[in-house]
Every structure is written in C-alpha cells, then in structure tokens.
Amino acid sequence: MFVPCERGGGSASSDFKGFTLLMPAVSVGNVGQLAIDLVISTLGMTKVGYFYTDCLVPMVGNNPYATAEENSMELSINAEVYSLPSKKLVVLQIRSPFIKNKYRPFCQTLLSWVKSSKCARVVVLSSSHAYQRDDEQLLGTPLRYLLTPDLEKAVGGLMQDLNWKEMEKVASYPGINDTEKVLHIPGGGITKLLFTE
C-alpha cells in the first residue's frame, strides 16, 4: 500500500494518472535495482512516499541519493516511491528481498495500487541467469523484452523498429515435448508472476 510523504514533492497523492511506473524485479545480480538507482539519481527524482508491505525483509539505511549535509541524515527503507511529474514518471525502488512465500501477495497488492493510482503502464526491469541461455539467446544482444497483449497493440511496432528482441519461450519438456513452449526466466524473481498477472 502506498503511503505518501508528509513533505511530498507536489505529486504526493496516490493519483499518478497517465504516469509510467518503473520498478525493479528483485532478481539475480540486482540489475533492475541498480538501474532504478541510476534513474532516480540521474533525473533527481523526489521521494513522494513509500510502499508499505510485510512481504519484504525489513531494512533501513542512510539516504543513498544524499547530495548535501541537509539530506544525508534522511533514512531510506525497503520500498520507496519517487516521482518526476514533468516526465509523468513514478518509480518504485525495492531494496530488500522477499520473505519466503510472499511473492504472490506482494504482486496482488502492487497491481491493486497500480490500478487505484491510475498508472498508464508498468515497466519492470529484471535479469536472469546467463548460463541458462539457449542457442538463439547466445547470438547478438543478451537484452530481451516482454509486452502484455494490450501494450503489444500500442508499442509493438516501435519494438520492431528498434530491432529489440522479444523474450523467447522454451520447451516445457526439452527432448520429450519440444512443441509446448513456456516462458522461462531463471533468477528473474517476480518477473514472470507480474507478467502473467
């Protein structure tokens, strides 16, 4: 559940109508989390609240984006929300792993918040184990994307224009039944669950 900051940055309400939500999947190598840190610090985004949940390991630490002594004493917790209204961008940074068996409740709560806050789209940054790539994935760029059917209609052509590669499905039972294909993201954390939900 989203809890706005008292000081807020102008968009501290839970209404992010038309905004794009950018978030990491806590996955192998923390790639998504590191990329989100880079986006927040590069764009100078303002913390507008936090995401309160019992699904993540509790943690607290110093402000990772401190630029002066005034904000160096601020504390950060396991799930914080940042906003940049000029770009219609809201970011959820997750800084701790999930508690065992709490993936599904977290995804349900997150998607409920996305609907109530009226976000237009969700972009999840994730990663997976490189050693489980198939032959097709070994050629060219290791970067892949997934689009939900609604988003495919809206931006599918753009992905083709950019020559981005869609995540390949793999045989569910290799060597036994190669015709039945499934989405496989080893080490991807909640990526597949969020995509299917």
Secondary structure, DSSP 8 states (H G I E B T S, - for coil): -EEE-SS--S--SS--TT-EEEEE---GGGHHHHHHHHHHHHHT-EEEEEE--SSB---EEE-TT--STTTTT-EEESEEEEEEGGGTEEEEEE-S-B-TT-HHHHHHHHHHHHHHHT-SEEEEE----GGG--HHHHSS-S--B---HHHHHHHHHHHHHTT--B---EEEETTTEEEEEE---TT-TTHHHHHH-
